[in-house]
């Protein structure tokens, strides 16, 4: 097609917030215009390259893979400004061959990993290294040659041209010309044409495409403003010519009519570019091979490890003699060998084994891998597949060629260590995290476009809130579903304009992120296959998302972080202090305490059982076995939830279980005739119709896809198989097939449910049997989440566990179990962790604990300040500790200590300065910051804090109240079954519809605002109960009803509506009605417990105060000290004795050892007076 044209310079939406070309729409347009090929040249990245390639292949369009690279003015390693030059210029690079695409990937990777400075830049040395197989176009108006030429540096521009020609060769270097009706471009084009003739180089015409149609320019302009933070009204904002759209061949040839050869060159280049990417999601050619240390056979090594694991898991006798075990092991090992998955298993075994050796918690399993006996024997999983009747073929089907997929849960906090180990083992550039791409969503794009068009945030936010709160709803659908929105758009021209642009931009790629768990591992450096970049934390990241990586046949693994494993590990740490060697993995699966706890619905902090619906289900079901826990996890999902009532009735004997065939009883008796699991569908096809388990898995998949033609074919095979295998007639066989098809739509992976059921059981076991250690671990994990801490502290109260305030002498860094009364045999309380206090740094508290352990408890506020480095222990930290009650052991009031902090810190700073300068002498080891006398302690005037102020400080710094609660006198109301806890609101299922509930609490942060639409008042506020707090709205109509009672500090019963918040994907709460509550004390928990709503009982009398002997170095001598020692020894007793010595305006206090403890009395005082 001599009159055709190929666009070689084009930006898709992967040129983030710069290009607005959607790949699918582009391919459709290319086909319409009958263009033979098209290129992708996004800014500095290959993010969209594989998506582009796949879409072009599907559309039968030739794809040209390229990039508009950023070129540094000098070395890419030089991160400084170069006089007279921009930080980077543009250069268009196209891959002519597979080698060229590999080099392009390496080049762009180098820019991202080494040359990043504002942009991911490469330099000419890198171009020389990776030039083979690349075609280079000289670039747009921002190219280096044009930059120099247009700044009147023609000689330098010509030199640059010669460099590019030498780097790529004259046959691979083209002089790029563009015409967007700009004089600078025309000047450049004239010179390029002249230089082309002079140096024998060809010119090539491009259009720097940024959007598909001319009519898209205005919307694209708004997108540029979104990316740059500008307004459409800013005069000096960045903008593009309306000409940078996807022009037809006729338009391009008319534009360059004087140089038709520049358009012909596009066809020539398109013909030369021939990249063939091998796409095969079933291939494992790019999987790494497990490195055998002695060069041995991997299959034999896997067999040896499995055999050893078999004996370890089942005992020597069973491992040697159980034919079922041996047969299953042999079947699995044979299939792994046949499919070449041996190395894959060894890789997974290796890093899991390393994690276990380094005491990093690993989950018992996840997904279908728990169905593998080999995985169980290797320790990859911790679920006995025979015990739970799990099916290996659900994990690895011999009848399919797709590779297995093992996802692993690790401790949330130590997961990065495992990934780092894998990096070190296989090479830093052979392992990377996986990129994700965020798009412009319906609500956010309304607000973004509104800002650019000059709308107030309130107005654009109001329009966005008219979009229904449905997951993944788009703008077009939202108009159909909300008549008010449709009416608004019909009547408001400004809203129409905003909507038009938002609709164009919706779904375009906005930015990048990191996949929560995905890691890709290659058999060599990944930049041989894919381009790499870095995330915000500087970790290496693939430039391709999950789907392209799958199509490329890369090994992807999910290293998931599961916080529950961290909690279990922390709980085990505390339990092992009194039960050495304890591991919850060894706990019996028949523990009565555990099932009783679940039956009572006391499942706060129990894995996957915290939601209100799940609590009710557990209470109704009353699970008695681990199998019932596994089943309820599988059923409690949208869809199969409909079977829960039947499951419960059948379990309780309230509904008869009918089995269409005896073999179905064998399969589904465990689940009361309901086919809960996918594996049950497979087993049914296997036993009834004689399917192999591999064939049964294919049947299960076909049922899930609802392919009518395939289902008709499978039905015939099934019916024939039933007749042949079990003499089941067609009518019954068809009926059973219908039953299987019904449940296949909802069936869950039993292997996954079993693995997570074990995690659920373990957390419930810990809570039921070691409640203090478990809740301490739960609180420690949520140490930075005040709202969750308040909820869990409330749960501790319900469990009868005291949560004690922080104490610099007793607290650990995190929450820790504590024996609160000396006679307690087990921990019965939890001490607040020092690092959990707001404004208190972890490093400073680590130092405080280390000092305490090395030199004994702190005796006072002054002692604490003096013993710690004043450069780390600042006033803000000390204020937080005082307000939180961490010095309450001194028996000084918090307000007094707070008032004298400056004085205490100044004295400590002076002392430490003297110490660092080498001043001082005999008394250097004494605490030189003790008060001179009782009088001096209160010398700084202190405003006495009210109880409400003390509580407010506790809430601010600890996240909950320690010395009381503002709602204590209202506790009786909170026993009502009509009220729900605030902590339970987030667990309410609002996916289908909103629901109404009643809560109670104290109001704070009330703010009355006025609607811009009608100037009517509405309110925002927070409400708090014993379990937490939540933000709430009260719209105008409802506010009129409640405004008389709605006030800060009011304690109210609130009727609320809970609905889905599409913005946060959580729940939102609005107030519909309110009524005040009167004080009402709660009933005591039992006869022996005090009523928590009543004031605490009076404290026992304080023990006698220690003896303090005050000496002054000016008046007392060594002889005086000797005589005092003799007196003390003459009155032995139990009271500690301190000597306080004054020297040069400083004080030191030293506690004498136990041999000098005395009995106080008049005789002792008279004897000491002589020497004092």
Secondary structure, DSSP 4 states (H G I P E B T S, - for coil): -TT-----SB-BTTSTTT--B-HHHHHHHHHHTT-SEEEEEEET--TTHHHHHHHHHHHT-EEEEEEEEEEESS-TT--S--TTS-SEEEEEEEE-SHHHHHHHHHHHHHHHHT-BSSSBEE-HHHHHHT-TTEEEE--STTBHHHHHHTTT-HHHHHHHHHHHHHHH-GGGEEEEE--SS-HHHHHHHHHHHHHHHHHT--EEE---B-BSSGGGHHHHHHHHHHHHT--TT-TT-----TT-B---HHHHHHHTGGGHHHHHHHHHHHHH--------TT--TTSPPP--TT---HHHHHHHHHHHHHHHHH-HHHHHH-HHHHHHHHHHHHHHHHTT-HHHHHHHHHHHHHHHHTT--B-S--GGGGG-HHHHHHTS----TTTTT--GGGTS-TT--PPP---EEEETTTHHHHHHHHHHHH-GGGEEEEEEEEE--HHHHHHHHHHHTT--HHHHHHHHTTS---TT--HHHHHHH-HHHHHHHHH-HHHHHHHHHHHHHTT-EEEEEEEEEEEEE-SS-GGGTS-EEE-TTS-EEESS-HHHHHHTT-EEEEEEEEHHHHHHHHHHHHHTTTSTT--GGGS-TT-HHHHHHHHTT--TTSTT--SHHHHHHHHHH---SHHHHHHHHHHSSTTGGGGHHHHHHHHTTSS----SSHHHHHHHGGGTT---BHHHHHHHHHHHH---HHHHHHHHHHHHHT-HHHHHHHHHHHHHHHHHHH---HHHHHHHHHHHHHHHTT-B-HHHHHHHHHHHHHHHHHHHHSHHHHHHHHHHHTTT-HHHHHHHHHHHHHHT-EEEPP-TTT--SS-EEE--STT-SS--EEEPPGGGSTT--HHHHHHHHHHHHHH----SHHHHHHHS-TTTS-HHHHHHHHHHTTTGGG---HHHHHHTHHHHHHHHHHHHHHHHHT---TTTTSBTT--SSHHHHT-S--PPPPHHHHHHHHHHHHSS-SS--TTGGGGGGGG-TT---GGGGGGS--SS--EEEEEEEEEEEEEEEE-TTT--EEEEEEEEETTEEEEEEE-HHHHHHHTTT--TT-EEEEEEEEEEETTTTEEEEEEEEEEE----PPPPSSTTS--TTSPPPPPPPPPPPPEEEEEETTT--HHHHHHHHHHHHHSEEEE-EEEEEEETTEEEEEE--GGG-E--SHHHHHHHHTT-
